[in-house]
């Protein structure tokens, strides 16, 4: 059984739904251009918004970026499928804690150094070669994670149109590239704010419609959910092979979230567009509310469970109850919701997906232009205020947005094949793939924060960290434990090098 099964006959959105979709995307595109894109004349404005963004808009943009189409597709399915439940709630505690840790550990030094990226910060405080290594790891991690998110959004388009998955991926990439190229981070943040409000409203409507459509009183709803064991919330197991436990949430998910905020340019780019340290901290703390959309989508999963207990799925759609399937919420939208509302919910799902992808494309372009190519091509240094150099850098920035859009599209196709062969749910896949490199990057960021480590220790630590993660995966250790363990290995490598050099100096004397 593959992850995506054909759903014939679902390309039946009404004319009203299509109008809603067109108006939604045309309106958001125009608003993003008016609010941000028309003001961009140089790479500083394209990447940092001239450090003029209000904290509340940045906070909403951070939430929109983290939520993604993966949340709206995978979380309802994770509850709905056979054996699914509410265990994901345990992870949200750690996610909220991770945002707060980011605000108090990394925001002040990042803002004081007036950097364009966390990799620049690492290079300044450890060694320039560390910055280059960190950028490469970021590019790898982001391409892996964002490709899964692209795939999740493409599932929606496949369900509602019946188009081949390959074409769906291409169309989503085109939309994301256009939004990113219009105005850089300013357009991304303002469109993310609009999209965040849209998908929250759409999510609430979806939950209400699912429960209302079942027409059951509350005691019967609770009985249905209890009979299907959907209300399980806590797992106190100490088994590290389990991904969804309270300890994985409090430790693994917290480290994952702090690390994602601290070393992922997709997120830090927003933080550094704030006006000052205080507002940047408020933006990070406010983004802890990103757990609310997750709760909303978990409720959607419960609502779908109740609805389809009263109105059973057709026999040809029975595969949607199997693990690894992620299409139940889009299926519900296009088959059960009234005209107009279905269009709004579909726009909601696209909003979640594209708001994440356009953010990733901007961050990938910034890392390429402002980091890896600085000194290789003239005009790549954002601090260079020469107007001609800035215009060239802006053109190259947009060129790299297009290039990275193609890379994400290609990797989305690769993950489509992987998902079909392994039947892995998109939620687990999306949380797992950054773990190969993000733990190492967090270790580097912590070393830079406290001015520890050398190029040699970081290089060796990276090899050991990635090797450790592969070993943990082979041993069946759940992916949330990869992040803290990999970071500890990186820090331990730096401590060993420091101790070894100290002992060597003591042996040889002054």
Secondary structure, DSSP 8 states (H G I E B T S, - for coil): --SS---TT-----HHHHHHHHHHHHHHHHHHHHHTGGG--SHHHHHHGGG-B-HHHHHHHHHHHHHHHHIIIIIHHHHHSTT--STTHHHHHHHHHHHHHHHHHTHHHHHHTT-SSHHHHHHHHT-HHHHHHHHHHHHHHHHHHHHHHHHHHHHHHHHHH---HHHHHHHHHHHHHHHHHHHHHHHHHHHHHHHHHHHHHHHHHHHHHHHHHHT--HHHHHHHHHHTT----------TT-SSSHHIIIIIIHHHHHHHHHH-HHHHHHHTTBSSHHHHHHHHHHGGGGHHHHHHHHHHHHHHHHHHHHS---GGGGGGGSTT---HHHHHHHHHS-TTHHHHHHHHHHHHHHHHHHHHHHHHHHHIIIIITBTTBTT--TT---HHHHHHHHHHHHHHHHHHHHHHHHHHHHHHHHHHHH---HHHHHHHGGGGTHHHHHHHHHHHHTT---HHHHHHHHHHHHHHHHHHHHTT--THHHHHHHHHHHHHHHHHHHHHHHHHHHHH--
